[in-house]
Amino acid sequence: TYIPIYNDIGVVYELLGESKAAEQSYLKAISIDPEYANSYSNLALLYEGRGDFVKAAEYWVRRMQFGSKDDYWVKKSRERVYDISQVFPQVKKMYFELESSVLARDVLSLRQRESSDPKAAAWRYITGGNEFYKRKDFTRALRMYIEAKHLDPHNEQIDKLIEETQKRALL
């Protein structure tokens, strides 16, 4: 049940040109521990070597589930899925789903940080709203100010910004 051994045996099989045996070793490692990231990238590379780019993209996506966005293999996985999606339309949907899940995770992380200091988060929304207001994009400015109000409901400055923006939006 020592997962790295199965992965490493897969690498050795690949070096010996035994693609099927390598694939089985990588899959065995994943079956023991579905979170063992190295085997996903090794499988993706193996399938790319075989010319099965759609299957490779599936394993690149799985590899991205493990590690931070600063992780080299997460970045590499995202790049490979993007590249493959440019040639294979069926992978394009997978790529967009992947990007939306990454975005959703980033938004959740941001919201968790904001919840620890709502007044600071409200100030960021006010600042963003001010930028939209300067560009005369009153709808977006209003949305930003309303978000700020949710975070800092007792801030009278936000009330004034909302009122002024509503007036400008109606003119």
C-alpha positions in Angstrom: 0.0 0.0 0.0 3.0 2.3 -0.3 1.7 4.5 -3.1 5.0 6.2 -4.3 6.4 2.8 -5.1 3.6 2.1 -7.7 4.1 5.5 -9.2 7.9 5.0 -9.4 7.4 1.5 -10.9 5.2 3.2 -13.5 8.0 5.6 -14.3 10.5 2.7 -14.7 8.1 0.8 -17.0 7.7 3.9 -19.1 11.5 4.2 -19.4 11.6 0.6 -20.5 8.9 1.3 -23.2 6.3 -0.7 -21.3 3.4 1.7 -21.7 0.6 -0.6 -20.6 2.4 -1.8 -17.5 3.2 1.9 -16.6 -0.4 2.8 -17.0 -1.5 0.0 -14.7 1.1 1.0 -12.0 -0.1 4.7 -12.1 -3.8 3.5 -11.9 -2.9 1.2 -9.0 -1.4 4.2 -7.1 -4.5 6.2 -7.7 -6.8 3.4 -6.7 -5.0 3.2 -3.3 -4.9 6.9 -2.8 -7.1 9.0 -5.1 -5.3 12.2 -3.9 -1.8 11.1 -4.9 -1.2 13.9 -7.4 2.0 12.6 -9.1 0.3 9.7 -10.7 -2.3 12.0 -12.4 0.4 14.1 -14.1 2.3 10.9 -15.1 -0.9 9.5 -16.6 -1.6 12.7 -18.4 1.9 12.7 -19.9 1.6 9.0 -20.8 -1.6 9.6 -22.7 -0.2 12.6 -24.4 2.7 10.4 -25.6 0.2 8.0 -27.0 -1.6 10.8 -28.8 -4.8 10.4 -26.6 -5.1 14.1 -25.8 -8.7 14.0 -24.6 -7.9 11.4 -22.0 -4.7 13.3 -21.1 -6.8 16.4 -20.5 -9.0 14.5 -18.0 -5.9 13.6 -16.0 -4.5 17.1 -16.2 -7.8 18.3 -14.7 -7.6 15.8 -11.9 -4.1 16.8 -11.2 -5.2 20.4 -10.8 -7.4 19.4 -7.9 -4.4 18.9 -5.8 -2.0 21.6 -4.7 -2.1 25.4 -4.6 -2.4 27.6 -7.6 1.3 28.4 -7.2 2.2 24.7 -7.5 4.2 24.1 -10.7 2.2 21.1 -11.7 -1.1 22.9 -11.2 0.0 25.7 -13.5 1.3 23.1 -16.0 -2.0 21.2 -15.9 -4.0 24.4 -16.6 -1.7 25.3 -19.5 -2.0 21.8 -21.0 -5.8 21.6 -20.7 -6.0 25.1 -22.3 -3.7 24.0 -25.1 -5.6 20.8 -25.7 -8.9 22.6 -25.6 -7.8 24.8 -28.6 -7.6 21.7 -30.8 -10.3 19.4 -29.3 -13.7 21.0 -28.8 -14.9 18.4 -26.3 -12.1 19.5 -24.0 -13.1 23.2 -24.3 -16.1 22.5 -22.0 -13.9 20.7 -19.6 -11.5 23.7 -19.6 -14.3 26.2 -18.9 -15.7 24.1 -16.1 -12.2 23.9 -14.7 -11.7 27.7 -14.8 -15.1 28.3 -13.3 -14.3 26.0 -10.4 -11.0 27.7 -9.8 -12.7 31.1 -9.9 -15.4 29.9 -7.5 -12.7 28.6 -5.1 -10.9 32.0 -5.3 -14.2 33.9 -4.6 -14.9 31.7 -1.6 -11.4 32.3 -0.3 -11.8 36.0 -0.8 -15.2 36.0 1.0 -13.7 34.1 3.9 -10.9 36.7 4.2 -13.5 39.5 4.0 -15.6 38.0 6.7 -12.7 38.3 9.1 -12.6 42.1 8.6 -15.9 43.4 7.1 -15.0 47.1 7.4 -11.8 46.6 5.4 -13.8 44.6 2.8 -16.5 47.3 2.7 -13.8 49.9 2.0 -12.5 47.8 -1.0 -16.0 47.8 -2.4 -16.3 51.5 -1.9 -13.1 52.1 -3.7 -14.2 49.8 -6.6 -17.6 51.6 -6.7 -15.8 55.0 -6.9 -13.8 53.8 -9.9 -17.1 52.7 -11.7 -18.7 56.0 -10.7 -15.8 58.0 -12.3 -16.4 56.0 -15.5 -20.1 56.8 -15.3 -20.9 53.1 -14.9 -23.5 53.9 -12.3 -25.1 50.4 -12.3 -21.8 48.7 -11.3 -21.0 51.5 -8.9 -24.3 51.0 -7.2 -23.8 47.2 -6.9 -20.4 47.9 -5.3 -21.8 50.3 -2.8 -24.7 48.0 -1.9 -22.1 45.2 -1.3 -20.2 47.6 0.9 -23.4 48.4 2.8 -24.0 44.7 3.5 -20.5 44.5 5.0 -20.7 47.8 7.0 -24.4 48.5 7.6 -23.9 51.4 10.0 -21.6 53.4 7.6 -23.5 56.6 6.7 -21.0 57.5 4.0 -22.1 54.4 2.1 -25.8 55.6 2.4 -24.8 58.9 0.8 -22.9 57.2 -2.0 -25.8 54.9 -2.8 -28.3 57.8 -2.8 -26.0 60.0 -5.1 -25.4 57.1 -7.4 -29.1 56.3 -7.7 -29.8 59.9 -8.6 -27.1 59.9 -11.3 -28.3 56.6 -12.7 -31.8 57.9 -13.1 -30.7 61.1 -14.9 
